[in-house]
Amino acid sequence: MGVRIAVPREIFPGERRVALDPGMAARFAQLGAEVLFQRGAGAGAHFPDAAYQEWVRLVEQPPLAEAEVLLKVQPPTPEEAGQLREGAVLVGFLQPHRHLEMVRLLRDRKVTSFAMELVPRISRAQSMDALSSQASISGYKAALMAAELSSVFFPMLTTAAGTVRPAKVVVIGAGVAGLQAIATARRLGAQVEAYDIRPAAKEQVESLGARLIDTGVKAEGSGGYARELTAEELGIQTEVLARHIALADAVISTAAIPGRAAPRIVSAAMVEAMKPGAVIVDLAAESGGNCELTRPGETLVHQDVIIHGPLNVPSLIPVHATEMYARNLFNFLSPMISDGRLELNWEDEVIARSVLTHAGEVRHEPTLKLLETES
């Protein structure tokens, strides 16, 4: 019998994704794995049990205690983590900086856990990069949200009543989510400007037909992320950005630092200088927001400016979000499966850098420091 891979129903409020779509369940089965799938787990993503039944064993209860490998989207609750067998393998988005109690449980139960957000951004691991796959969905949806909430047309229109000028959209952050937001806003006909402190973003932004806002501040960080700015650099950034944001019909904010609070980029004063009826869609709401006034999960109006702080945006497009995430999981795990058995090669950079806990230890240094600080 091959390795037993289990997929439970996600219980996080509002989560519609599931860790495996039928196509990837079939591929795991073809590798010799036994796949246990909780009935109804795919319903939120519109994948009925019948689509899985040829490749999986459908079970009524969450298959936590039976799992040799448990696949998740959201981090397990303490109750779920407490049911995992000793030595089991857990793979999913784990957000350890927010869930220290979960980390302790995984450590104490000697669970080997891999956090998909820790997969290194190297060429070989691009097909495993779940952060990027889900961020592309968020960027696309954010542009649609901005257009829906906007008080103006996005495209230029020529009508019998005259010509309507295209909307001006400013996208903050030109990572995966930002680039997808730029591309989608451009497809909708808007004029788009983008801001990113990484010099490498200029070519990507311009290739999508947008213009990069140049503040003169360069802050390339490691792993493809930006570093934190100094106080002087923040002052320069704020002054230049404020002028562009004041003219925008919509601002889409995507700047994030993994494992840290989102950088505050749009101040209350900048919001108050915006046009009446302008819109801010703050994709960084889950980690506190790029806008000072963002309330995660809420839409508010401040001095006639709409500020939208959506949460768990990929779950709003659950079919493709699930298919992309499941493919990331398969690409991550399949190299570890040989003749149906799971074999972990700790010399592999992807495995070594993605691990959170193993053999009763916390292997991720930043999380270990957080635990020590709390203790």
N, C-alpha and C positions, 0 to 999 in steps of 0.2 A: 504494500500500500504506500502511495506517495505521500508527500507532505500535505498536511491538512490545513487548507487556507479557509478562513471563516470571514464572512461579511455580515455584520448585524445591521439592523435598521438604525438610521441616525436619529437620535432623540433630541438633539439641540433644537430649540424653538425656531421654526421657520426654515430649517435646513431641508432642501429638496433633493440634493445630490445624494448619490450612493457611491461606494468605493469601486464597484465593478459594474460595467455594462455587460450585456449578454455576449458581445463579441470578445471582450477580454476574458470573461469567464471561460469561454470556449478555448481560448488560447492557453490558459493555465491548465485546463483539463487535458489538453493535447500534450502538455509537458509532463503529464503523469501525476499532477497534483489532484487531491480530492478537495472539491470546493463545497463548503457548507454555506448556505445562503438563507437568511431569515426571510420567511414569507412576508411579502409586502415591502421589503426594503427598497425595491426599485420603483415603487408606485409614485413617489413624489417627482421622479424624473421621467415618468410615463413609460417605464419598462415593467410590463406585467410579469408575474411569476412564470407564465407559460413561455415567455421568451428565454428563460433561463433553464427550464427543467431538463432539457436534454443534456446539460453540461454540469449541473450542480445537484447536490442533495438539499432539497428544501426542508427547513426545520421551523418549528413554531416559535421557539424561544431564542433569544439572542445566544448565538453559539460561542460564548466567551470562554467557558471552562474547557471546551473541547478543542479550541484553536491552538494549533502549533504556530500559525501565522495569522494575526488578526489585521485586517485592512479596514481603515477608518478614513472618514473625511475630517470631521471635527475631533478635537481631543477627547479621550474617554473621560467620563465623570469619575470621581473617586469610587463610586459604587461599581462601575464597569471595570476600572483598573484593579479593584480588589478581587474580582472574579477570575482574572487571568491566571492560568497555571504557571507555576514556577518554571522559568526558562523559556517561556513563550516569546515569540517575536511580534512586535507591534509596529505597524507602518502607517503613517498618516500625518496630517498637520497637527502638531502637538503644542505649539505656542508655550514653551516651557516657562518663559518669563512671567506668564499670566497664571500658570497652573502649577505652582510649586508643590502643593499637596499631592497632585497626581504624580509629579516627578519622584517624590519620596516613596509613594506606593510602588511605582515601577521599579525603583532601586531596591526596595526591601523585598520585593517578590522575585528579584533577579530576572526581571523581564529585559530582553534586548529590544530597545525601542529605537526606531529610526524616524527622525523628523524630516518630512519632505521639504520644509523650508530651509533645512541645512544642507541640502544637496549642493555640492560645489558648482559654481558657474564656470565649468571648464567645457571645452569642445565636446569631449566624449559623453558628457552628462546632459547635453542640451535636450535630448529626447526624454529626460527624466525630470526636467525643470517644471515642477507643478506650480511654483510661484508665478512663472512666466505664463503658463497656459491659462491660469485663472485670472491673472492680471489683464491679459488681452481681452477677456470677456468683460471685465470691469470697465476698461477704457471704452469699449464699444458701447456698453449700456449707459455710461456716464454722458456720452455725447447725446444719446437719445433722450436721457432725462433732462439735459440742459435745453434741448430743443422743445421738449414738451412743456417745461416750466416757463420758457421764455415768453416775453410779451411781444416779440417781433419775429418775422420770418427769418429763417437761416439763409435761404438762397436769395439771390437777386431775382426780382420778378418784374417783368414789363407788362403792364395792364392798361386797360382803357382809362384807369384812374391815375395813370402815371407810373413811373419806375420806382420800385422799392429797392433800396440799397441792401446788400447782404449784411448779415449780422457780423459783428466783430467778436471773436472768441479768443480768449487767452487760456492756454493750457500750461499749468505749472507742473514741471517734472516731465522729462522726455524719456522715461524708462518704457517698459513694455506697455503699461496701462496708458501712459501719456501719448505714446506714438499711436496707439490704436484710437485714442480719443481724437487726436489730430486728424488721422485718416478718415474717421467717421464724420467728424464735423466738416471736413473738406468735401466729402461725398454729399453732404446735405447742403453744400453751397456756401458755407460761411467763409469769411476771411479769418485766417487763423494765425495767431502769434503764439510762440511757445517760449518758456523760460526753463533753463536747466544750467546748473553751475558746472557741469562737466563739458569741457571743450569738445569731446568726441560726439556730443549730441547734435552739433550744428549740421553736419552732413546728413544725418538721418532726418532731422526736422525739415530741412530744405528739400530732401528727396520726396517728401510728401506734399510739397506745395505750400508749406508754411514758412514763416519768417522767425528766426531766433532772436529773442530780445537779448541784446548784449549789455550787461551791466558792468563788464570789466572784471568781474569776480570769477576766478577759476578755482574749483575745489574738487578735483578728481580724487575719489577714494579707492579703497581696495574692493575687489570682487565685483566691479561694475557699479558700485554704489557711490554716492557723494559723501564726502566727509562733512563734519559739522563746521559751520562758519565761525570766524572770530567776530567779536563785537563790532569791529570796524567794518568788516566785510558785510555783516548784517545791515549796518547803516546804509552802505552804498546800495545793496540789493533793494532795500525797502524804498529808498528814494526813487530809483529808476522804475521799479515794478509799479509803484503807486501811480505813476503817470499813465502807464499802459492800462492798468486795471480800471482807472477812472473812466476810460473811453470804451470799455468793453460792455457788450450786451450780455455776455456769459463768461464765467470763469470756471474752468474745470481743474481742480487741484488734486494732484496724484503723488506728491512727494512723501516718501516714507523711508524709514531706516529700520531694517529688520531687527526685532527684539527691543526696540526703543520707542519712546513716544514720538509721534510725528512732529517734525519741525514746524513751529508757528511762523508762517510766512505772510499771511494776510491779517493785518491788524484791524481793530474796530474802526480806527480812523480811516483806513483805506476803504473799508466797506461804506462808511458814511460819505465818502467822496464819489461813490459810484453813481451811475445814472439811476433815476427812479425806474423800477421795473426790471432792473438787471438781476441776474441769477448767478449764484455760486453753487456748484456741485462739488462737495468735498469728499473725494474718495478715501481720504486718509481719516475719515471719521472714526473708524474702528480703533485706531491708535491715538485718539485724542483730537485729530483734525488739524489741517494746515491753517484754518481760519480761526481766529481768536473767539469768534462768536458761535462756532459750530456746536450743535448739540447732537451727539451721536444718536442716530435712529429717528431724528425729528426733522421737520421742515418748519422753519420760522421766517418771519419777516421782520427785518430791522431797518427802520427808516426807508421803507419802500424797496428794500433789496431782499430777494428771496434767498435763503441759505438752506441748502438741502444736505443732510448728513446721512446718506444711505449706509446700511450695514449688510454684510454678506451678499454683495452684489452678484457674484457668480451664480449663486443659488437662484437668481431670477431668470436665468437661462439654463435650466437644469439638464436638458438633453445633451447639448454640446459640452457643457461644463463637466458632466459626468463622463462622457466619452473621452474627453481630453485628459481628465484626471486619471481615469482607469488606464489609459495608455501610458501615462507617466509611471504609474505603479507597476505595470507590467514590464516596462523597459528598465525599471529600477531592480525589480526582483528576479526577472527571468535569467539574468546571467548567474544568479546564485543557485539556480535549480539544475541539478544534474541527475539524470535517471530518476526523476521524480522526487529527489531528496534535496533539502536545503543545505548548502554548504557556504559558510561565511569565510571569505578570504580577507583577513584584516590587513593584508598588504595592499589591497585595492583602495585607492585614494577616495573613491566615491563612498565606499562602505565606512572607512575610517573617519571621514569628515561628516558623515550624516548621522552617526550614532549619537544618541542622547544618554541612554543608560545601558549597561552590560555587566553581567556577572556581579551584581550587587554594588556597582559603582556608577556615579554620574560622570560620563566621559566628556560632556560638553562643558568646556572651561567657564564660559560666562554664566551658565546656569549653576554650576558648582559654586561660583563666587556669590551668586544671589542667595543660595541656600546657606552658605557660611555667614553671610551678612545678617540674614534673618535670624539665624541661631544666636 
